[in-house]
Amino acid sequence: QVHLVESGGGLVQAGGSLRLSCRASGSIVSINAMGWYRQAPGKQRELVASIISSGRTNYADSVRGRFTISIGNAVNTVYLEMNSLKPEDTAVYYCNGNIRTRGSTGDYWGQGTQVTVSS
């Protein structure tokens, strides 16, 4: 079984910064990719940023240049550094991992962390 736990959300003023962390634990053989998604009220969940095992990254157009996804020094940890935050960045942010366990490979999700940006 695999667990993803996010932390680092909160309330920040427009123009401010936050760093989200996600740590995967459990029966992990390898991690193919990890990513951050977000879901605002009344909207569909959308990809914010992702990183694959080679280190290649991908960003949504709306956050490119402001957000940075990176792999942490701690085992199975990924960060999302968010700068120049805007009110439209307000959402619940979810960590996702495409993870290989002993039995299979699948997508796993964290419980989400709220990010609120005030104007």
C-alpha positions as CSV (number, residue, x, y, z in Angstrom):
1,Q,0.0,0.0,0.0
2,V,1.2,3.5,-0.8
3,H,0.4,6.8,1.0
4,L,1.0,10.3,-0.2
5,V,0.9,13.1,2.4
6,E,0.9,16.8,1.5
7,S,1.8,19.7,3.7
8,G,2.5,23.4,3.3
9,G,-0.8,24.9,2.3
10,G,-2.3,28.0,3.9
11,L,-3.5,31.5,3.5
12,V,-1.2,34.0,1.7
13,Q,-1.7,37.5,0.2
14,A,-1.4,38.0,-3.6
15,G,2.2,38.2,-4.6
16,G,3.3,36.0,-1.8
17,S,4.9,32.5,-1.8
18,L,4.2,29.1,-0.5
19,R,6.0,25.8,-0.7
20,L,4.1,22.5,-0.8
21,S,5.6,19.2,0.2
22,C,4.5,15.7,-0.7
23,R,6.0,12.5,0.7
24,A,5.2,9.1,-0.6
25,S,5.6,6.1,1.7
26,G,4.7,2.4,1.7
27,S,5.6,-0.6,-0.4
28,I,7.4,1.5,-3.1
29,V,9.7,-0.1,-5.6
30,S,10.2,2.9,-7.8
31,I,8.5,6.2,-8.7
32,N,7.9,6.9,-12.4
33,A,6.5,10.4,-12.0
34,M,5.0,12.8,-9.4
35,G,2.8,15.8,-9.9
36,W,0.6,18.4,-8.4
37,Y,-3.0,19.0,-9.4
38,R,-5.4,21.5,-8.1
39,Q,-9.2,21.8,-7.9
40,A,-11.0,25.1,-7.3
41,P,-14.7,25.2,-6.3
42,G,-16.9,24.4,-9.2
43,K,-14.0,23.5,-11.5
44,Q,-12.4,20.3,-12.7
45,R,-9.2,19.1,-11.2
46,E,-6.3,20.3,-13.4
47,L,-2.6,19.5,-13.7
48,V,-0.3,22.1,-12.3
49,A,3.1,20.6,-12.6
50,S,4.7,17.2,-13.0
51,I,8.2,15.7,-12.9
52,I,9.3,12.3,-14.2
53,S,12.2,10.1,-12.9
54,S,14.6,11.6,-15.4
55,G,13.9,15.1,-13.9
56,R,12.0,16.4,-16.9
57,T,9.3,18.8,-15.8
58,N,6.0,20.0,-17.2
59,Y,3.9,23.0,-16.2
60,A,0.4,24.4,-16.9
61,D,0.6,27.6,-18.9
62,S,-1.1,29.4,-16.0
63,V,1.8,28.7,-13.6
64,R,4.8,28.5,-15.8
65,G,7.5,30.9,-14.6
66,R,5.9,31.2,-11.2
67,F,5.8,27.7,-9.9
68,T,8.7,25.2,-9.7
69,I,8.4,21.5,-9.0
70,S,11.4,19.6,-7.7
71,I,12.4,16.4,-6.1
72,G,13.5,16.7,-2.5
73,N,16.6,15.4,-0.8
74,A,14.4,13.3,1.4
75,V,13.4,10.0,0.0
76,N,10.3,10.0,-2.2
77,T,9.6,13.7,-1.6
78,V,8.5,16.3,-4.1
79,Y,8.1,20.0,-3.6
80,L,6.1,22.7,-5.4
81,E,7.5,26.2,-4.9
82,M,4.8,28.8,-5.7
83,N,5.8,32.4,-6.2
84,S,3.9,35.5,-7.3
85,L,0.6,33.9,-6.2
86,K,-2.6,35.2,-7.5
87,P,-6.2,34.9,-6.2
88,E,-7.0,32.5,-9.1
89,D,-4.4,30.1,-7.7
90,T,-6.8,29.4,-4.8
91,A,-7.7,25.7,-4.8
92,V,-7.1,22.4,-3.0
93,Y,-3.8,21.1,-4.2
94,Y,-3.3,17.3,-4.6
95,C,-0.2,15.4,-4.9
96,N,-0.2,12.5,-7.4
97,G,2.3,9.8,-7.9
98,N,2.7,7.1,-10.6
99,I,4.3,4.5,-8.4
100,R,5.5,0.9,-8.9
101,T,4.9,-1.4,-6.0
102,R,5.8,-5.1,-5.8
103,G,2.5,-6.1,-7.4
104,S,1.7,-3.4,-9.9
105,T,2.0,0.2,-11.1
106,G,-0.7,2.7,-10.5
107,D,-1.7,6.3,-9.7
108,Y,-1.9,7.3,-6.0
109,W,-3.3,10.5,-4.5
110,G,-2.8,12.5,-1.4
111,Q,-5.6,13.9,0.7
112,G,-5.1,17.5,-0.6
113,T,-4.0,20.7,1.0
114,Q,-5.9,24.1,0.8
115,V,-4.1,27.1,-0.7
116,T,-6.0,30.4,-0.4
117,V,-4.6,33.6,-2.0
118,S,-6.3,36.8,-0.8
119,S,-6.4,39.9,-3.0
